[in-house]
């Protein structure tokens, strides 16, 4: 599990959606997947890798509000390569 802390870079609060794109949607999960980002208080995102198959899985973790989108590349491995 990896923890990401994020604040709203703009004034007030903003409704967000968080999730994955690419092949990562099957092997990765995040909590919370929606809610509100506040300017003065960090929101804690818990990102987990739960592979369906051995090998490497990659994709992008995205947090999006009406005003901005932040993207992180995620790469996970079971340590088993073919």
C-alpha positions in Angstrom: 0.0 0.0 0.0 1.1 3.5 -0.7 -0.3 6.7 0.9 -0.7 9.9 -0.9 -1.7 13.1 0.9 -3.3 15.9 -1.2 -4.8 19.3 -0.5 -7.0 21.4 -2.8 -4.6 24.0 -4.3 -7.4 26.5 -4.7 -9.6 28.3 -2.2 -12.3 26.3 -0.3 -13.2 22.8 -1.2 -13.8 20.8 -4.4 -15.6 17.6 -5.1 -13.2 15.0 -6.5 -13.1 11.6 -8.2 -10.1 9.3 -7.9 -9.3 6.2 -9.9 -7.1 4.4 -12.4 -6.8 4.4 -16.2 -5.1 1.9 -18.5 -4.5 -1.7 -17.4 -4.2 -0.5 -13.8 -7.9 -0.5 -13.3 -7.9 -4.3 -12.8 -4.9 -4.5 -10.4 -5.1 -1.3 -8.4 -7.6 0.2 -5.9 -7.9 3.5 -4.0 -9.7 4.7 -1.0 -11.5 7.1 -1.1 -12.6 7.1 -4.7 -14.7 10.3 -4.3 -15.3 13.1 -1.8 -14.1 16.6 -1.1 -10.6 18.1 -1.2 -10.1 20.9 1.3 -7.7 23.7 1.0 -6.4 23.6 4.6 -6.7 19.9 5.4 -5.0 17.0 3.5 -7.0 14.2 2.1 -5.4 10.8 2.6 -5.5 8.4 -0.4 -4.6 4.8 0.2 -3.4 3.2 -3.0 -3.2 -0.6 -3.1 -1.8 -3.1 -5.6 -3.8 -6.4 -5.8 -2.5 -8.2 -8.9 -4.7 -10.7 -10.7 -1.7 -12.3 -12.5 2.1 -12.6 -11.9 4.3 -10.0 -13.5 4.2 -6.2 -13.9 1.2 -4.0 -14.0 1.3 -0.3 -14.8 -1.2 2.5 -15.5 -2.1 5.9 -14.1 -3.7 7.1 -10.8 -5.9 10.2 -11.4 -7.5 12.6 -9.0 -9.8 15.0 -10.8 -11.9 18.0 -9.7 -13.7 20.6 -11.7 -10.7 22.9 -11.5 -7.7 20.5 -11.9 -6.4 17.0 -12.6 -3.4 15.3 -11.0 -1.9 12.1 -12.5 0.7 9.7 -11.1 2.2 6.7 -13.0 1.8 3.5 -11.0 3.9 0.4 -11.5 3.6 -2.8 -9.5 5.3 -6.1 -9.7 4.8 -9.5 -8.1 8.6 -10.1 -8.6 7.8 -12.9 -11.1 8.8 -12.3 -14.7 8.3 -14.5 -17.7 
